[in-house]
Amino acid sequence: MDPRFDEFLHVPARLSIVALLAPAAWVDFGFLRDAIGTSDSALSKHVSALAEAGYVTVRKDQQSRARRTSVQLTPQGRQAFQRHAAALELIVAAAATEPPGPDGSIPHS
């Protein structure tokens, strides 16, 4: 397995979160929830895990009566996402170029 492959980040919800955060400065919690199609509590658990790992920063702003939560990818999180994406690209490229074995299975490196 490529050492850049990040098992922690590969969890589908976490990977979706960092992919959505990558092109943005700050992203609203509600947007993340709706884009991923998950509940507030499930998203909160994943965002907390990502924050604990140093991959995201969470900001809570008080706007009138509503409290807005925004999430941002940290430099460490951006690097981890870029490394992980590169590892995934290599996996996809290998799958596209390695011919199946005699039994039809794809060889693993």
MDTraj code that builds the backbone (N, CA, C; nanometers):
import mdtraj as md
import numpy as np

residues = "MET ASP PRO ARG PHE ASP GLU PHE LEU HIS VAL PRO ALA ARG LEU SER ILE VAL ALA LEU LEU ALA PRO ALA ALA TRP VAL ASP PHE GLY PHE LEU ARG ASP ALA ILE GLY THR SER ASP SER ALA LEU SER LYS HIS VAL SER ALA LEU ALA GLU ALA GLY TYR VAL THR VAL ARG LYS ASP GLN GLN SER ARG ALA ARG ARG THR SER VAL GLN LEU THR PRO GLN GLY ARG GLN ALA PHE GLN ARG HIS ALA ALA ALA LEU GLU LEU ILE VAL ALA ALA ALA ALA THR GLU PRO PRO GLY PRO ASP GLY SER ILE PRO HIS SER".split()
xyz = np.array([
    [0.0853, -0.1189, 0.0000],
    [0.0000, 0.0000, 0.0000],
    [0.0885, 0.1233, 0.0000],
    [0.0494, 0.2238, -0.0738],
    [0.1225, 0.3497, -0.0825],
    [0.1239, 0.4161, 0.0568],
    [0.2405, 0.4601, 0.1048],
    [0.2472, 0.5212, 0.2382],
    [0.1680, 0.6518, 0.2488],
    [0.1329, 0.7107, 0.1348],
    [0.0537, 0.8346, 0.1380],
    [-0.0946, 0.8065, 0.1618],
    [-0.1354, 0.6797, 0.1482],
    [-0.2751, 0.6415, 0.1699],
    [-0.3068, 0.6614, 0.3173],
    [-0.4094, 0.7381, 0.3474],
    [-0.4451, 0.7756, 0.4845],
    [-0.5730, 0.7018, 0.5254],
    [-0.5578, 0.5953, 0.6041],
    [-0.6731, 0.5151, 0.6483],
    [-0.7768, 0.6008, 0.7219],
    [-0.7299, 0.6925, 0.8062],
    [-0.8201, 0.7793, 0.8820],
    [-0.9025, 0.8660, 0.7888],
    [-0.8379, 0.9205, 0.6891],
    [-0.9033, 1.0110, 0.5954],
    [-0.9897, 0.9368, 0.4942],
    [-0.9637, 0.8090, 0.4755],
    [-1.0338, 0.7322, 0.3729],
    [-1.1786, 0.6983, 0.4101],
    [-1.2171, 0.7184, 0.5342],
    [-1.3573, 0.6998, 0.5740],
    [-1.4416, 0.7882, 0.4827],
    [-1.5419, 0.7308, 0.4136],
    [-1.6140, 0.8086, 0.3112],
    [-1.6627, 0.9465, 0.3550],
    [-1.7212, 0.9575, 0.4733],
    [-1.7718, 1.0886, 0.5169],
    [-1.6568, 1.1868, 0.5368],
    [-1.5469, 1.1411, 0.5963],
    [-1.4327, 1.2310, 0.6188],
    [-1.3705, 1.2734, 0.4864],
    [-1.3588, 1.1800, 0.3944],
    [-1.3030, 1.2127, 0.2632],
    [-1.3923, 1.3131, 0.1914],
    [-1.5232, 1.2965, 0.2017],
    [-1.6171, 1.3921, 0.1415],
    [-1.6021, 1.5304, 0.2043],
    [-1.5861, 1.5337, 0.3357],
    [-1.5726, 1.6621, 0.4052],
    [-1.4479, 1.7361, 0.3572],
    [-1.3338, 1.6690, 0.3587],
    [-1.2114, 1.7394, 0.3192],
    [-1.2125, 1.7747, 0.1710],
    [-1.2757, 1.6925, 0.0885],
    [-1.2862, 1.7253, -0.0544],
    [-1.3708, 1.8510, -0.0743],
    [-1.4754, 1.8659, 0.0044],
    [-1.5583, 1.9864, -0.0047],
    [-1.4866, 2.1091, 0.0517],
    [-1.4023, 2.0886, 0.1508],
    [-1.3298, 2.2001, 0.2119],
    [-1.2106, 2.2461, 0.1287],
    [-1.1526, 2.1563, 0.0502],
    [-1.0277, 2.1851, -0.0214],
    [-1.0315, 2.3129, -0.1061],
    [-1.1367, 2.3386, -0.1841],
    [-1.1336, 2.4585, -0.2683],
    [-1.1838, 2.5856, -0.1992],
    [-1.2198, 2.5773, -0.0722],
    [-1.2852, 2.6905, -0.0053],
    [-1.2023, 2.7420, 0.1125],
    [-1.2314, 2.8644, 0.1549],
    [-1.1691, 2.9194, 0.2749],
    [-1.2421, 2.8636, 0.3973],
    [-1.3667, 2.9011, 0.4147],
    [-1.4512, 2.8498, 0.5235],
    [-1.5787, 2.7954, 0.4621],
    [-1.6287, 2.6852, 0.5157],
    [-1.7518, 2.6250, 0.4651],
    [-1.8507, 2.6122, 0.5810],
    [-1.9741, 2.6528, 0.5560],
    [-2.0802, 2.6471, 0.6554],
    [-2.1150, 2.5017, 0.6886],
    [-2.1336, 2.4747, 0.8167],
    [-2.1675, 2.3406, 0.8647],
    [-2.2929, 2.2884, 0.7939],
    [-2.3931, 2.3720, 0.7786],
    [-2.5172, 2.3310, 0.7125],
    [-2.4950, 2.2908, 0.5678],
    [-2.4065, 2.3621, 0.4985],
    [-2.3744, 2.3253, 0.3606],
    [-2.3091, 2.1877, 0.3570],
    [-2.2124, 2.1647, 0.4470],
    [-2.1473, 2.0325, 0.4523],
    [-2.2494, 1.9228, 0.4779],
    [-2.3368, 1.9448, 0.5754],
    [-2.4387, 1.8456, 0.6104],
    [-2.5259, 1.8124, 0.4899],
    [-2.5721, 1.9150, 0.4201],
    [-2.6601, 1.8943, 0.3053],
    [-2.5866, 1.8304, 0.1877],
    [-2.4630, 1.8734, 0.1641],
    [-2.3856, 1.8199, 0.0516],
    [-2.3513, 1.6731, 0.0718],
    [-2.3240, 1.6356, 0.1958],
    [-2.2886, 1.4965, 0.2252],
    [-2.4137, 1.4117, 0.2451],
    [-2.5226, 1.4754, 0.2845],
    [-2.6478, 1.4028, 0.3063],
    [-2.6457, 1.3243, 0.4363],
    [-2.6033, 1.3903, 0.5432],
    [-2.5945, 1.3244, 0.6731],
    [-2.6651, 1.4084, 0.7788],
    [-2.6708, 1.3567, 0.8988],
    [-2.7346, 1.4295, 1.0084],
    [-2.6341, 1.5240, 1.0744],
    [-2.6868, 1.6200, 1.1507],
    [-2.5999, 1.7116, 1.2252],
    [-2.5073, 1.6346, 1.3187],
    [-2.5625, 1.5357, 1.3907],
    [-2.4813, 1.4635, 1.4890],
    [-2.3723, 1.3801, 1.4224],
    [-2.4033, 1.3139, 1.3111],
    [-2.3017, 1.2335, 1.2419],
    [-2.1919, 1.3243, 1.1862],
    [-2.2314, 1.4368, 1.1266],
    [-2.1324, 1.5301, 1.0722],
    [-2.0471, 1.5874, 1.1854],
    [-2.1098, 1.6206, 1.2949],
    [-2.0371, 1.6754, 1.4089],
    [-1.9305, 1.5781, 1.4585],
    [-1.9624, 1.4501, 1.4634],
    [-1.8646, 1.3496, 1.5077],
    [-1.7456, 1.3437, 1.4123],
    [-1.7719, 1.3467, 1.2825],
    [-1.6630, 1.3413, 1.1853],
    [-1.5790, 1.4690, 1.1882],
    [-1.6449, 1.5838, 1.1983],
    [-1.5725, 1.7111, 1.2049],
    [-1.4879, 1.7156, 1.3322],
    [-1.5414, 1.6676, 1.4426],
    [-1.4647, 1.6642, 1.5680],
    [-1.3422, 1.5742, 1.5551],
    [-1.3586, 1.4586, 1.4911],
    [-1.2456, 1.3675, 1.4707],
    [-1.1393, 1.4326, 1.3818],
    [-1.1843, 1.4998, 1.2756],
    [-1.0908, 1.5688, 1.1863],
    [-1.0193, 1.6825, 1.2593],
    [-1.0914, 1.7536, 1.3457],
    [-1.0306, 1.8627, 1.4235],
    [-0.9285, 1.8061, 1.5228],
    [-0.9628, 1.6960, 1.5872],
    [-0.8719, 1.6323, 1.6822],
    [-0.7429, 1.5865, 1.6131],
    [-0.7555, 1.5431, 1.4878],
    [-0.6387, 1.4997, 1.4099],
    [-0.5597, 1.6178, 1.3546],
    [-0.6123, 1.7394, 1.3700],
    [-0.5444, 1.8585, 1.3198],
    [-0.5722, 1.8880, 1.1739],
    [-0.6732, 1.8221, 1.1154],
    [-0.7035, 1.8386, 0.9739],
    [-0.7982, 1.9547, 0.9455],
    [-0.8807, 1.9936, 1.0426],
    [-0.9734, 2.1051, 1.0235],
    [-0.9738, 2.1952, 1.1460],
    [-1.0195, 2.3176, 1.1235],
    [-1.0442, 2.4143, 1.2293],
    [-1.1935, 2.4453, 1.2263],
    [-1.2535, 2.4587, 1.3445],
    [-1.3961, 2.4880, 1.3549],
    [-1.4114, 2.6265, 1.4174],
    [-1.4997, 2.7067, 1.3579],
    [-1.5258, 2.8424, 1.4068],
    [-1.6761, 2.8537, 1.4334],
    [-1.7105, 2.9042, 1.5508],
    [-1.8513, 2.9259, 1.5856],
    [-1.8735, 3.0753, 1.6016],
    [-1.9620, 3.1303, 1.5184],
    [-1.9942, 3.2722, 1.5216],
    [-2.1373, 3.2908, 1.5690],
    [-2.1578, 3.3925, 1.6518],
    [-2.2914, 3.4266, 1.6971],
    [-2.3438, 3.5371, 1.6070],
    [-2.4441, 3.5066, 1.5253],
    [-2.5053, 3.6066, 1.4374],
    [-2.6507, 3.6220, 1.4788],
    [-2.6833, 3.7355, 1.5353],
    [-2.8158, 3.7623, 1.5923],
    [-2.8543, 3.6467, 1.6832],
    [-2.9613, 3.5757, 1.6543],
    [-3.0043, 3.4661, 1.7416],
    [-2.9483, 3.3309, 1.6978],
    [-2.9004, 3.3253, 1.5759],
    [-2.8495, 3.1981, 1.5234],
    [-2.6990, 3.1881, 1.5456],
    [-2.6549, 3.0686, 1.5773],
    [-2.5114, 3.0443, 1.5885],
    [-2.4679, 2.9716, 1.4624],
    [-2.3678, 3.0266, 1.3942],
    [-2.3179, 2.9693, 1.2687],
    [-2.1867, 2.8976, 1.2965],
    [-2.1783, 2.7761, 1.2483],
    [-2.0553, 2.6997, 1.2607],
    [-1.9954, 2.6845, 1.1217],
    [-1.8666, 2.7158, 1.1106],
    [-1.7946, 2.7037, 0.9848],
    [-1.6732, 2.6145, 1.0072],
    [-1.6304, 2.5508, 0.9002],
    [-1.5184, 2.4578, 0.9076],
    [-1.4181, 2.4949, 0.7985],
    [-1.2897, 2.4836, 0.8309],
    [-1.1826, 2.5158, 0.7372],
    [-1.0773, 2.4053, 0.7425],
    [-1.0239, 2.3714, 0.6268],
    [-0.9139, 2.2763, 0.6187],
    [-0.7863, 2.3449, 0.6665],
    [-0.7111, 2.2809, 0.7548],
    [-0.5836, 2.3361, 0.8010],
    [-0.4755, 2.3046, 0.6974],
    [-0.3604, 2.3705, 0.7051],
    [-0.2506, 2.3337, 0.6145],
    [-0.2150, 2.1847, 0.6264],
    [-0.2156, 2.1318, 0.7481],
    [-0.1884, 1.9890, 0.7687],
    [-0.2955, 1.9040, 0.7013],
    [-0.4204, 1.9446, 0.7139],
    [-0.5304, 1.8720, 0.6507],
    [-0.5230, 1.8780, 0.4993],
    [-0.4855, 1.9932, 0.4477],
    [-0.4717, 2.0088, 0.3017],
    [-0.3615, 1.9171, 0.2492],
    [-0.2485, 1.9122, 0.3191],
    [-0.1384, 1.8248, 0.2779],
    [-0.1805, 1.6778, 0.2848],
    [-0.2497, 1.6400, 0.3918],
    [-0.2950, 1.5016, 0.4057],
    [-0.3917, 1.4650, 0.2935],
    [-0.4820, 1.5568, 0.2599],
    [-0.5773, 1.5315, 0.1521],
    [-0.5046, 1.5182, 0.0187],
    [-0.4092, 1.6055, -0.0070],
    [-0.3341, 1.5991, -0.1330],
    [-0.2547, 1.4689, -0.1436],
    [-0.1915, 1.4272, -0.0333],
    [-0.1177, 1.2999, -0.0342],
    [-0.2123, 1.1833, -0.0585],
    [-0.3256, 1.1844, 0.0101],
    [-0.4221, 1.0755, -0.0029],
    [-0.4794, 1.0703, -0.1449],
    [-0.5117, 1.1863, -0.2006],
    [-0.5638, 1.1916, -0.3379],
    [-0.4604, 1.1373, -0.4361],
    [-0.3330, 1.1699, -0.4144],
    [-0.2271, 1.1184, -0.5019],
    [-0.2177, 0.9664, -0.4914],
    [-0.2305, 0.9126, -0.3700],
    [-0.2277, 0.7672, -0.3522],
    [-0.3460, 0.7021, -0.4233],
    [-0.4638, 0.7632, -0.4133],
    [-0.5820, 0.7094, -0.4815],
    [-0.5641, 0.7133, -0.6329],
    [-0.5038, 0.8209, -0.6836],
    [-0.4790, 0.8304, -0.8278],
    [-0.3865, 0.7183, -0.8748],
    [-0.2850, 0.6855, -0.7949],
    [-0.1943, 0.5765, -0.8303],
    [-0.2664, 0.4418, -0.8303],
    [-0.3555, 0.4225, -0.7344],
    [-0.4327, 0.2984, -0.7282],
    [-0.5200, 0.2850, -0.8520],
    [-0.5862, 0.3927, -0.8895],
    [-0.6729, 0.3919, -1.0082],
    [-0.5892, 0.3689, -1.1340],
    [-0.4755, 0.4353, -1.1445],
    [-0.3896, 0.4180, -1.2617],
    [-0.3390, 0.2748, -1.2718],
    [-0.3013, 0.2162, -1.1589],
    [-0.2533, 0.0779, -1.1599],
    [-0.3641, -0.0174, -1.2017],
    [-0.4830, 0.0072, -1.1544],
    [-0.5959, -0.0798, -1.1904],
    [-0.6268, -0.0692, -1.3388],
    [-0.6034, 0.0464, -1.3960],
    [-0.6326, 0.0668, -1.5382],
    [-0.5250, 0.0082, -1.6280],
    [-0.4028, -0.0123, -1.5741],
    [-0.2938, -0.0581, -1.6590],
    [-0.2526, -0.2030, -1.6360],
    [-0.2835, -0.2589, -1.5197],
    [-0.2447, -0.3968, -1.4924],
    [-0.3458, -0.4923, -1.5533],
    [-0.2993, -0.5814, -1.6399],
    [-0.3928, -0.6772, -1.6983],
    [-0.4352, -0.7793, -1.5927],
    [-0.5555, -0.8308, -1.6048],
    [-0.6009, -0.9327, -1.5098],
    [-0.5144, -1.0577, -1.5202],
    [-0.5025, -1.1284, -1.4097],
    [-0.4294, -1.2550, -1.4081],
    [-0.5055, -1.3611, -1.4858],
    [-0.4475, -1.4809, -1.4965],
    [-0.5100, -1.5891, -1.5735],
    [-0.6485, -1.6275, -1.5210],
    [-0.6703, -1.6069, -1.3921],
    [-0.8012, -1.6422, -1.3351],
    [-0.8986, -1.5250, -1.3381],
    [-0.8578, -1.4139, -1.4015],
    [-0.9454, -1.2974, -1.4110],
    [-0.9284, -1.1985, -1.2979],
    [-0.8457, -1.2341, -1.1975],
    [-0.8251, -1.1423, -1.0842],
    [-0.7216, -1.0375, -1.1199],
    [-0.7303, -0.9246, -1.0506],
    [-0.6354, -0.8159, -1.0725],
    [-0.5214, -0.8344, -0.9734],
    [-0.3959, -0.8397, -1.0201],
    [-0.2830, -0.8575, -0.9287],
    [-0.2716, -0.7386, -0.8347],
    [-0.2298, -0.7652, -0.7115],
    [-0.2090, -0.6598, -0.6125],
    [-0.0610, -0.6392, -0.5941],
    [-0.0213, -0.5123, -0.5898],
    [0.1211, -0.4805, -0.5696],
    [0.1552, -0.4831, -0.4237],
])
top = md.Topology()
chain = top.add_chain()
for i, resn in enumerate(residues, 1):
    res = top.add_residue(resn, chain, resSeq=i)
    for name in ("N", "CA", "C"):
        top.add_atom(name, md.element.get_by_symbol(name[0]), res)
traj = md.Trajectory(xyz[None], top)
